[in-house]
Amino acid sequence: MSRIRPPKINLPEWGEMGGADWASSMTDALESLSRNIGTNSNKFLLRKDEISRLCRKGTPLSRMLKTKRDAKIFAILWNEDRAILQAYPPSSKTLEIIHNLFPRPSLQIVINLLDLFFREYDHLPDSQSLSQTVRKMMENYSQSPFVGDQGRIFDNKEILFGPDGPRALARESIRSKKDFEQACFDKGLPIGMGGRFLELAKQQYYLETIANLKIGAKSAIFSEVNKTSVKESPSQRNGEFFGHDIVRAMIDRVSASKTVMPDNWIQVVLSIAGDPRRSKGGGNYQRWWSPLEGEYRSRMLRWLSRYDLNLFLRVLQESSTTDAMKRMFPARRLFLEGLEKSGLVCESVLFLSWSAESYVKRSIPKSKLPHYNSLSDYDTSVIYLNLGKCHLIEGTHNYRLWLHGKLPPKNPIDFPFFSGLSSRDLGMGLKEQYEKAIRTGKQGPPPIGVIHSRNLTWQKNAIKGMKKFGLRVDPEKVLSAQDYDEYLEKFGA
């Protein structure tokens, strides 16, 4: 007569732990035993080995998935063997076969499919089919046969197995005002279990939180999303990082409010993605800014231009040492700020002299310094503003304001990354480059150099010059109220 071997349950001695801990160990051991009933028999293990071999040979699924035992084996192999998971993923057709084999679902299969679903989620080619199958299997039970975490998953299946379970979980956490980890635990998903589902839920939690922040608000979330493990985790967008989603979310949040991005949020974006004004051929630009749609780069460049301009104006004021330069400063500041506030500035590049670089390093924390290029000059600093239809170059001290309709090829604005660059290269040097280029017929109208003078003459010449290149500037936007009245008297509208 054959004897059925009693199941082996490994438990610590009673005296090694308290009663509650011993009972918990007993529960865990029984759960493990219930999951593995029938899976350690010789027949089961032999068939499992056979299916593994057939999978490696590329055998059609229809020749392997025929019985309930085969279905159990595939549910196990999907969790144990990534090669089999990739070659024979749980497609809607495969899951339908398994579901039909089990009119009353096997508890073991449900548990194995749960593990697979939460671990792989969107890494599966058809996670929604798996989600629907698991939910249907659970709904076949009139009451939960599960305990512990799986019991809580059963109770929250409507949230977890909906069209976008991770987002639903994140929103539930925010709605209930619970700590994210506690909200996950309450749904049967302790953070320690890991997996792609929880990773995406945490990502959605970050994005939903940012979407509800006041513009410029400080949040502990920003330091979390700047961690390499978070910002470089895979996005749901193919080939992108989650950091790309954060950058989009912050830019969208500010754009929706029709305002400009505050400095502290700019710092968050720069800490995640780096400065988009750096070399477009560089690795960081290609990794972070190139995958983003053009509108996001354009908006960020506009906001950074304001950042650059503010720093340039600080340098301009600091360098205005003579009485004449001090008198000229307010008008020069209003003119440049007026262009920026009118939304005409698309992009900027800042060039600092030795003395200016020393000044800003003393005055501004390194973490808050915008990207700039160094000049060989001791005194003169320069800023370049892309105004769309024309290009403006302005400098400190007695530097002319230069206007270009089109920059010559291989110019130092687009390629500022070589040593020895001087303020002259950006002014008269560009004019000389234009003159060389025009001989080949590659340039349009010549650049215009405007000398700063009193009595509004330089503003008139600058406005007239920009109009020549197709850019109309409202004088009222770039002049003080008093100067605007005088401008109308002298030059008309």
MARBA-947646 format. One line per 5 residues: number of its first residue (from 1); for each residue x, y, z of C-alpha. Coordinates in nm, 3 decimals. Layout:
NUM = X:Y:Z; ...
END
This chain:
1 = 0.000:0.000:0.000; 0.134:0.333:-0.092; 0.173:0.606:0.163; 0.128:0.976:0.097; 0.422:1.156:0.246
6 = 0.315:1.419:0.496; 0.400:1.775:0.390; 0.716:1.911:0.544; 0.675:2.242:0.725; 0.989:2.410:0.854
11 = 0.914:2.610:1.168; 1.136:2.745:1.444; 1.106:2.611:1.793; 0.842:2.777:2.009; 1.100:2.905:2.250
16 = 1.295:3.089:1.980; 1.031:3.359:1.938; 0.712:3.492:2.090; 0.372:3.344:2.025; 0.264:3.611:1.774
21 = 0.583:3.575:1.568; 0.557:3.196:1.574; 0.197:3.214:1.453; 0.303:3.449:1.173; 0.575:3.205:1.065
26 = 0.318:2.925:1.069; 0.085:3.128:0.846; 0.364:3.205:0.598; 0.467:2.839:0.584; 0.110:2.723:0.520
31 = 0.062:2.986:0.249; 0.381:2.869:0.077; 0.267:2.508:0.106; -0.074:2.584:-0.043; 0.085:2.758:-0.339
36 = 0.312:2.465:-0.416; 0.068:2.178:-0.375; 0.112:1.951:-0.674; 0.404:2.145:-0.817; 0.673:1.925:-0.663
41 = 0.546:1.591:-0.789; 0.768:1.398:-1.027; 0.511:1.420:-1.307; 0.484:1.796:-1.268; 0.860:1.854:-1.257
46 = 0.922:1.627:-1.557; 0.658:1.808:-1.761; 0.802:2.144:-1.652; 1.149:2.040:-1.775; 0.996:1.915:-2.099
51 = 0.813:2.243:-2.165; 1.131:2.439:-2.088; 1.320:2.236:-2.349; 1.041:2.276:-2.604; 1.037:2.652:-2.547
56 = 1.409:2.675:-2.612; 1.353:2.493:-2.941; 1.083:2.743:-3.043; 0.798:2.490:-3.035; 0.456:2.644:-3.115
61 = 0.258:2.725:-2.802; -0.041:2.519:-2.921; 0.170:2.203:-2.890; 0.266:2.280:-2.529; -0.033:2.446:-2.361
66 = -0.298:2.173:-2.352; -0.382:2.088:-1.991; -0.434:2.251:-1.654; -0.091:2.129:-1.553; 0.061:2.301:-1.859
71 = -0.116:2.624:-1.766; 0.024:2.607:-1.412; 0.371:2.544:-1.552; 0.359:2.847:-1.782; 0.237:3.067:-1.497
76 = 0.544:2.954:-1.300; 0.792:2.976:-1.590; 0.686:3.332:-1.673; 0.807:3.426:-1.326; 1.121:3.212:-1.332
81 = 1.259:3.231:-1.687; 1.280:3.569:-1.863; 1.373:3.408:-2.195; 1.047:3.211:-2.192; 0.853:3.519:-2.085
86 = 0.991:3.713:-2.382; 0.947:3.429:-2.633; 0.600:3.324:-2.513; 0.448:3.629:-2.339; 0.102:3.610:-2.181
91 = -0.091:3.742:-2.481; -0.469:3.780:-2.482; -0.499:3.454:-2.679; -0.274:3.262:-2.439; -0.456:3.398:-2.135
96 = -0.791:3.306:-2.290; -0.671:2.945:-2.327; -0.563:2.940:-1.962; -0.888:3.096:-1.847; -1.089:2.837:-2.044
101 = -0.889:2.555:-1.888; -0.995:2.678:-1.544; -1.367:2.765:-1.530; -1.304:2.790:-1.156; -0.963:2.955:-1.135
106 = -0.672:2.786:-0.965; -0.555:2.981:-0.662; -0.196:2.900:-0.750; -0.233:3.036:-1.104; -0.396:3.357:-0.978
111 = -0.111:3.414:-0.732; 0.155:3.350:-0.997; -0.018:3.583:-1.243; -0.045:3.849:-0.971; 0.331:3.828:-0.912
116 = 0.393:3.857:-1.286; 0.153:4.149:-1.332; 0.290:4.367:-1.053; 0.653:4.288:-1.129; 0.649:4.340:-1.508
121 = 0.339:4.551:-1.583; 0.412:4.772:-1.887; 0.723:4.571:-1.973; 0.476:4.307:-2.091; 0.355:4.345:-2.451
126 = -0.009:4.327:-2.337; -0.041:4.415:-1.970; -0.407:4.511:-2.009; -0.505:4.160:-2.116; -0.326:4.019:-1.812
131 = -0.496:4.277:-1.591; -0.841:4.186:-1.724; -0.774:3.812:-1.693; -0.660:3.836:-1.330; -0.956:4.055:-1.244
136 = -1.201:3.809:-1.407; -1.042:3.521:-1.217; -1.079:3.709:-0.890; -1.438:3.804:-0.964; -1.525:3.433:-0.996
141 = -1.483:3.406:-0.620; -1.790:3.512:-0.425; -1.564:3.596:-0.133; -1.190:3.634:-0.104; -0.993:3.309:-0.064
146 = -0.683:3.522:-0.008; -0.519:3.645:0.311; -0.269:3.918:0.392; -0.148:4.132:0.103; -0.331:3.921:-0.155
151 = -0.652:3.966:0.040; -0.609:4.344:0.029; -0.536:4.322:-0.345; -0.864:4.128:-0.386; -1.054:4.398:-0.194
156 = -0.906:4.675:-0.414; -0.916:4.502:-0.753; -1.132:4.777:-0.909; -0.853:5.031:-0.849; -0.552:4.811:-0.921
161 = -0.681:4.636:-1.233; -0.847:4.929:-1.407; -0.727:5.086:-1.736; -0.440:5.266:-1.558; -0.384:5.103:-1.222
166 = -0.065:5.293:-1.126; -0.228:5.632:-1.182; -0.543:5.524:-0.998; -0.331:5.414:-0.701; -0.139:5.745:-0.702
171 = -0.460:5.950:-0.716; -0.614:5.744:-0.439; -0.309:5.817:-0.223; -0.339:6.193:-0.287; -0.718:6.191:-0.243
176 = -0.697:6.010:0.089; -0.409:6.238:0.200; -0.214:5.931:0.305; 0.158:5.879:0.281; 0.226:5.702:-0.049
181 = 0.385:5.399:0.116; 0.092:5.362:0.354; -0.159:5.391:0.069; 0.025:5.114:-0.119; 0.036:4.893:0.189
186 = -0.338:4.939:0.240; -0.396:4.813:-0.115; -0.178:4.505:-0.060; 0.137:4.640:-0.226; 0.408:4.701:0.035
191 = 0.687:4.914:-0.112; 0.942:4.643:-0.040; 0.788:4.413:-0.300; 0.925:4.638:-0.577; 0.821:4.582:-0.937
196 = 0.731:4.799:-1.232; 0.370:4.860:-1.123; 0.482:5.027:-0.800; 0.757:5.216:-0.981; 0.502:5.365:-1.219
201 = 0.259:5.435:-0.935; 0.531:5.635:-0.757; 0.608:5.820:-1.080; 0.241:5.908:-1.121; 0.231:6.019:-0.757
206 = 0.516:6.263:-0.828; 0.352:6.392:-1.147; 0.008:6.434:-0.987; 0.164:6.617:-0.693; 0.354:6.856:-0.922
211 = 0.036:6.921:-1.122; -0.131:7.041:-0.801; 0.156:7.254:-0.667; 0.139:7.632:-0.669; 0.383:7.784:-0.918
216 = 0.717:7.832:-0.744; 0.622:7.624:-0.440; 0.894:7.432:-0.263; 0.843:7.057:-0.221; 1.040:6.764:-0.085
221 = 0.939:6.583:-0.403; 1.190:6.787:-0.604; 1.487:6.644:-0.415; 1.342:6.294:-0.460; 1.293:6.320:-0.836
226 = 1.647:6.451:-0.876; 1.790:6.124:-0.748; 1.958:5.932:-1.029; 1.761:5.617:-0.948; 1.436:5.811:-0.993
231 = 1.503:6.048:-1.282; 1.678:5.779:-1.487; 1.415:5.512:-1.427; 1.235:5.413:-1.749; 0.942:5.627:-1.857
236 = 0.630:5.479:-2.012; 0.741:5.662:-2.327; 0.970:5.431:-2.521; 1.339:5.513:-2.484; 1.287:5.799:-2.239
241 = 1.361:5.852:-1.870; 1.112:5.949:-1.603; 1.310:6.274:-1.571; 1.173:6.372:-1.914; 0.820:6.336:-1.773
246 = 0.909:6.557:-1.475; 1.052:6.829:-1.700; 0.739:6.820:-1.919; 0.513:6.832:-1.613; 0.687:7.138:-1.467
251 = 0.693:7.326:-1.798; 0.326:7.239:-1.863; 0.229:7.348:-1.512; 0.387:7.691:-1.560; 0.268:7.732:-1.920
256 = -0.091:7.659:-1.818; -0.077:7.950:-1.574; 0.051:8.181:-1.851; 0.338:8.303:-1.636; 0.715:8.256:-1.631
261 = 0.897:7.980:-1.449; 1.032:8.098:-1.111; 1.405:8.071:-1.045; 1.371:7.786:-0.793; 1.178:7.572:-1.044
266 = 1.429:7.657:-1.315; 1.699:7.519:-1.085; 1.502:7.194:-1.045; 1.474:7.150:-1.423; 1.843:7.228:-1.474
271 = 1.946:6.986:-1.200; 1.748:6.708:-1.371; 1.817:6.774:-1.738; 2.109:7.014:-1.753; 2.124:7.340:-1.947
276 = 1.971:7.326:-2.299; 2.197:7.613:-2.412; 2.505:7.395:-2.397; 2.638:7.226:-2.711; 2.354:7.057:-2.899
281 = 2.600:6.793:-3.008; 2.697:6.717:-2.649; 2.599:6.398:-2.473; 2.385:6.565:-2.206; 2.180:6.761:-2.461
286 = 2.127:6.450:-2.672; 2.028:6.249:-2.366; 1.788:6.496:-2.206; 1.677:6.777:-2.436; 1.681:6.615:-2.778
291 = 1.402:6.364:-2.690; 1.172:6.646:-2.573; 0.934:6.810:-2.817; 1.056:7.143:-2.958; 0.795:7.345:-2.770
296 = 0.945:7.241:-2.435; 1.295:7.343:-2.538; 1.165:7.674:-2.674; 0.978:7.761:-2.356; 1.274:7.673:-2.139
301 = 1.510:7.879:-2.354; 1.278:8.180:-2.321; 1.270:8.151:-1.942; 1.645:8.103:-1.924; 1.689:8.416:-2.135
306 = 1.525:8.617:-1.860; 1.767:8.452:-1.617; 2.065:8.544:-1.839; 1.940:8.896:-1.893; 1.901:8.963:-1.521
311 = 2.259:8.856:-1.460; 2.389:9.060:-1.754; 2.209:9.369:-1.621; 2.371:9.317:-1.281; 2.709:9.304:-1.452
316 = 2.621:9.609:-1.665; 2.524:9.808:-1.357; 2.835:9.696:-1.169; 3.055:9.802:-1.462; 2.888:10.144:-1.501
321 = 3.158:10.336:-1.317; 3.161:10.674:-1.496; 2.886:10.933:-1.461; 2.793:10.897:-1.827; 2.762:10.517:-1.801
326 = 2.553:10.548:-1.484; 2.316:10.790:-1.659; 2.282:10.553:-1.954; 2.218:10.239:-1.747; 1.842:10.285:-1.674
331 = 1.761:10.336:-2.042; 1.971:10.037:-2.152; 1.808:9.820:-1.886; 1.453:9.926:-1.981; 1.521:9.860:-2.348
336 = 1.646:9.504:-2.294; 1.384:9.420:-2.031; 1.113:9.557:-2.259; 1.215:9.320:-2.537; 1.202:9.025:-2.296
341 = 0.869:9.125:-2.140; 0.720:9.166:-2.488; 0.795:8.798:-2.552; 1.040:8.873:-2.832; 1.341:8.694:-2.685
346 = 1.358:8.331:-2.800; 1.704:8.241:-2.680; 2.013:8.393:-2.520; 2.384:8.331:-2.475; 2.583:8.506:-2.202
351 = 2.953:8.589:-2.231; 3.139:8.712:-1.921; 3.472:8.890:-1.894; 3.732:8.797:-1.633; 3.622:9.070:-1.394
356 = 3.252:8.993:-1.442; 3.311:8.624:-1.384; 3.495:8.704:-1.062; 3.209:8.932:-0.956; 2.929:8.681:-1.016
361 = 3.120:8.401:-0.843; 3.152:8.622:-0.535; 2.790:8.738:-0.548; 2.591:8.430:-0.652; 2.601:8.072:-0.517
366 = 2.751:7.833:-0.770; 2.432:7.624:-0.774; 2.232:7.927:-0.894; 2.470:8.051:-1.162; 2.329:8.020:-1.515
371 = 2.541:7.875:-1.791; 2.776:8.129:-1.945; 3.080:8.141:-2.172; 3.409:8.304:-2.077; 3.570:8.588:-2.272
376 = 3.937:8.675:-2.284; 3.850:9.040:-2.207; 3.921:9.177:-1.865; 3.625:9.420:-1.861; 3.370:9.385:-2.140
381 = 3.088:9.130:-2.113; 2.834:9.053:-2.386; 2.485:8.907:-2.419; 2.329:8.764:-2.735; 1.950:8.768:-2.778
386 = 1.771:8.577:-3.052; 1.467:8.789:-3.138; 1.333:8.553:-3.401; 1.350:8.778:-3.707; 1.677:8.935:-3.603
391 = 1.968:8.887:-3.365; 2.077:9.142:-3.103; 2.420:9.159:-2.940; 2.476:9.402:-2.653; 2.776:9.459:-2.429
396 = 2.889:9.648:-2.123; 3.095:9.966:-2.114; 3.107:10.145:-2.453; 3.014:9.838:-2.657; 2.791:9.896:-2.958
401 = 2.450:9.734:-2.985; 2.468:9.509:-3.292; 2.174:9.388:-3.500; 2.195:9.104:-3.755; 1.925:8.972:-3.985
406 = 2.113:8.646:-4.020; 2.426:8.527:-3.845; 2.716:8.421:-4.068; 2.801:8.049:-4.079; 3.036:7.905:-3.814
411 = 2.989:8.211:-3.596; 3.104:8.232:-3.231; 2.744:8.257:-3.108; 2.660:7.909:-3.227; 3.011:7.778:-3.160
416 = 3.140:7.960:-2.850; 3.337:7.666:-2.715; 3.692:7.767:-2.803; 3.948:7.952:-2.592; 4.050:8.308:-2.662
421 = 3.703:8.432:-2.761; 3.682:8.810:-2.719; 3.409:9.071:-2.715; 3.547:9.197:-3.047; 3.478:8.855:-3.206
426 = 3.111:8.903:-3.117; 3.088:9.259:-3.248; 3.318:9.385:-3.520; 3.440:9.030:-3.577; 3.089:8.912:-3.674
431 = 3.058:9.211:-3.909; 3.383:9.105:-4.077; 3.253:8.748:-4.104; 2.941:8.888:-4.269; 3.152:9.079:-4.522
436 = 3.338:8.760:-4.613; 3.015:8.563:-4.643; 2.840:8.825:-4.857; 3.105:8.784:-5.125; 2.978:8.430:-5.169
441 = 2.618:8.551:-5.183; 2.520:8.370:-4.862; 2.405:8.668:-4.652; 2.116:8.913:-4.645; 2.121:9.282:-4.539
446 = 2.436:9.398:-4.356; 2.449:9.414:-3.975; 2.378:9.742:-3.799; 2.600:9.881:-3.525; 2.422:10.123:-3.290
451 = 2.635:10.359:-3.078; 2.484:10.441:-2.738; 2.416:10.812:-2.713; 2.193:11.054:-2.530; 1.864:11.210:-2.647
456 = 1.701:10.877:-2.748; 1.897:10.858:-3.073; 2.031:10.508:-3.007; 1.685:10.373:-2.920; 1.544:10.522:-3.242
461 = 1.825:10.367:-3.447; 1.781:10.028:-3.277; 1.403:10.024:-3.332; 1.451:10.135:-3.694; 1.720:9.870:-3.745
466 = 1.500:9.590:-3.611; 1.219:9.705:-3.839; 1.462:9.677:-4.132; 1.501:9.308:-4.048; 1.125:9.256:-4.024
471 = 1.077:9.296:-3.648; 0.842:9.570:-3.531; 0.901:9.688:-3.174; 0.657:9.914:-2.991; 0.865:10.205:-2.853
476 = 0.635:10.231:-2.553; 0.739:9.879:-2.445; 1.111:9.960:-2.434; 1.112:10.317:-2.299; 1.017:10.486:-1.975
481 = 0.692:10.688:-1.978; 0.885:11.016:-1.984; 1.119:10.900:-2.261; 0.825:10.767:-2.463; 0.655:11.108:-2.461
486 = 0.981:11.271:-2.571; 1.029:11.001:-2.837; 0.686:11.076:-2.986; 0.762:11.447:-2.996; 1.096:11.394:-3.171
491 = 1.034:11.099:-3.401; 0.661:11.036:-3.411; 0.492:10.699:-3.359
END
